[in-house]
Amino acid sequence: MEEWKAISYTIGNFAPIPNLKEKGRHLQQIHRDKNERWDFLLDYCRKNWKKYSCSSAISYNEYMKLTCQQIYFQEIYDDLFEKKLNNRKLEEIHAQEYCEWIEEWNKMIDKKNDLTLLSFGKKSTEMKDIEDIVKIICILIQVRGYMILAALSKR
């Protein structure tokens, strides 16, 4: 839990949150309403994408790709844990490999437009083993950080 507390708000700062077209509740407020569950917020954004000022410029899937949130699609999450990580330490994976993963995942997103969003349960009370969930969330935060660094180093 201490690791989660230390990193939980760091990566969110690298995900620009779209503005609503009309006045109303800001996404930060909605995020709080959803117990700060990122999986709930991403689902809300997807379902309400047309309400955001950027919706005519980019699709929801493009937003997910541009903000390096590919790993929050279940199919990509499965690929990460079942094929890519292979019990390696995240810091041992070279930036070039992260870039290759990003390209591969972006193709997966383009090929299948309706990927399933990752979920840790329909309600906060339905979460399985909280310790396992915390470990997974910490890994996702760290992987996303490495993805962002790799993408920036490529530029």
C-alpha positions as CSV (number, residue, x, y, z in Angstrom):
1,M,0.0,0.0,0.0
2,E,2.9,2.4,0.8
3,E,4.2,1.9,-2.8
4,W,0.8,2.7,-4.2
5,K,0.4,5.8,-2.0
6,A,3.8,7.0,-3.2
7,I,3.1,6.7,-6.9
8,S,-0.7,6.7,-7.3
9,Y,-1.0,10.4,-8.2
10,T,2.2,10.8,-10.2
11,I,1.2,9.3,-13.5
12,G,-2.2,10.8,-13.6
13,N,-0.5,14.1,-14.1
14,F,0.6,12.8,-17.5
15,A,-2.9,12.1,-18.7
16,P,-4.5,15.3,-19.9
17,I,-8.2,15.2,-19.0
18,P,-10.5,16.5,-21.6
19,N,-12.8,19.4,-20.9
20,L,-16.5,19.2,-21.1
21,K,-18.2,21.2,-23.9
22,E,-20.9,22.4,-21.6
23,K,-20.7,23.5,-18.0
24,G,-21.0,20.8,-15.4
25,R,-19.1,18.6,-13.2
26,H,-15.4,18.4,-14.0
27,L,-13.8,15.0,-14.5
28,Q,-11.7,15.4,-11.4
29,Q,-15.0,15.6,-9.4
30,I,-16.3,12.6,-11.2
31,H,-13.1,10.7,-10.5
32,R,-13.5,11.4,-6.8
33,D,-17.1,10.2,-7.0
34,K,-15.9,7.0,-8.5
35,N,-13.5,6.4,-5.5
36,E,-10.6,7.5,-7.6
37,R,-10.8,4.3,-9.6
38,W,-9.0,4.9,-12.9
39,D,-10.8,2.0,-14.6
40,F,-14.2,3.6,-13.7
41,L,-13.1,7.0,-15.0
42,L,-11.9,5.6,-18.3
43,D,-15.2,3.8,-18.7
44,Y,-17.1,7.0,-18.0
45,C,-15.0,9.0,-20.5
46,R,-15.5,6.3,-23.2
47,K,-19.3,6.4,-22.7
48,N,-19.5,10.2,-22.6
49,W,-16.7,11.0,-25.2
50,K,-19.0,13.2,-27.3
51,K,-19.5,15.6,-24.4
52,Y,-15.8,16.6,-24.5
53,S,-14.4,19.5,-26.4
54,C,-11.7,17.4,-28.1
55,S,-14.2,14.7,-29.3
56,S,-14.4,16.2,-32.8
57,A,-10.6,16.3,-33.1
58,I,-9.7,12.9,-31.8
59,S,-11.5,9.6,-31.0
60,Y,-11.5,8.1,-27.6
61,N,-9.1,5.4,-28.9
62,E,-6.7,8.1,-30.2
63,Y,-6.8,9.8,-26.8
64,M,-5.9,6.5,-25.2
65,K,-3.0,6.0,-27.6
66,L,-1.7,9.6,-27.3
67,T,-1.7,9.4,-23.5
68,C,0.0,6.0,-23.4
69,Q,-3.0,4.4,-21.7
70,Q,-3.1,1.3,-24.1
71,I,-2.5,-1.0,-21.1
72,Y,-5.9,-0.1,-19.8
73,F,-7.5,-2.2,-22.5
74,Q,-8.0,-5.8,-21.3
75,E,-6.6,-7.3,-24.5
76,I,-3.4,-5.3,-24.2
77,Y,-3.2,-5.8,-20.4
78,D,-3.4,-9.6,-21.1
79,D,-0.6,-9.2,-23.7
80,L,1.6,-7.3,-21.3
81,F,1.2,-9.8,-18.5
82,E,1.0,-13.0,-20.5
83,K,3.6,-12.3,-23.2
84,K,5.7,-9.2,-22.7
85,L,6.9,-9.0,-19.1
86,N,8.0,-12.7,-18.6
87,N,8.8,-12.0,-14.9
88,R,11.4,-9.4,-15.9
89,K,12.0,-6.3,-13.8
90,L,10.5,-3.2,-15.5
91,E,13.7,-1.2,-15.3
92,E,15.5,-4.0,-17.2
93,I,13.4,-3.6,-20.3
94,H,15.0,-1.3,-22.9
95,A,13.2,1.8,-24.1
96,Q,13.3,0.4,-27.7
97,E,11.3,-2.6,-26.5
98,Y,8.7,-0.3,-24.9
99,C,8.4,1.6,-28.2
100,E,7.9,-1.6,-30.1
101,W,5.1,-2.6,-27.6
102,I,3.5,0.8,-28.1
103,E,3.5,0.4,-31.9
104,E,2.1,-3.2,-31.7
105,W,-0.6,-2.2,-29.2
106,N,-1.6,0.8,-31.3
107,K,-2.1,-1.5,-34.2
108,M,-4.2,-3.8,-32.0
109,I,-6.4,-0.7,-31.1
110,D,-6.7,0.3,-34.7
111,K,-7.6,-3.2,-35.9
112,K,-10.3,-3.8,-33.2
113,N,-12.1,-0.6,-32.4
114,D,-14.1,-1.9,-29.5
115,L,-11.5,-3.3,-27.1
116,T,-12.6,-4.0,-23.6
117,L,-11.6,-1.6,-20.9
118,L,-9.7,-3.1,-18.0
119,S,-11.8,-3.4,-14.8
120,F,-11.1,-4.5,-11.3
121,G,-14.8,-5.1,-10.6
122,K,-18.1,-3.4,-11.2
123,K,-18.2,-1.9,-7.7
124,S,-15.4,-1.0,-5.3
125,T,-16.8,-3.6,-2.9
126,E,-16.4,-6.3,-5.6
127,M,-12.6,-6.0,-5.9
128,K,-11.0,-9.4,-5.5
129,D,-7.9,-9.6,-3.3
130,I,-6.9,-6.0,-2.6
131,E,-3.2,-6.8,-2.2
132,D,-3.1,-8.4,-5.7
133,I,-5.0,-5.4,-7.2
134,V,-2.6,-2.9,-5.5
135,K,0.4,-4.8,-7.0
136,I,-1.1,-4.8,-10.5
137,I,-2.0,-1.1,-10.3
138,C,1.5,-0.2,-9.2
139,I,2.9,-2.2,-12.1
140,L,0.5,-0.5,-14.5
141,I,1.5,2.9,-13.2
142,Q,5.2,2.1,-13.6
143,V,4.8,0.5,-17.1
144,R,2.9,3.6,-18.3
145,G,5.7,5.8,-16.9
146,Y,8.3,3.7,-18.8
147,M,6.1,3.9,-21.9
148,I,6.0,7.7,-21.7
149,L,9.7,7.9,-21.2
150,A,10.4,5.6,-24.1
151,A,8.1,7.5,-26.4
152,L,9.7,10.8,-25.4
153,S,13.2,9.4,-25.9
154,K,12.3,8.2,-29.4
155,R,11.5,11.8,-30.3
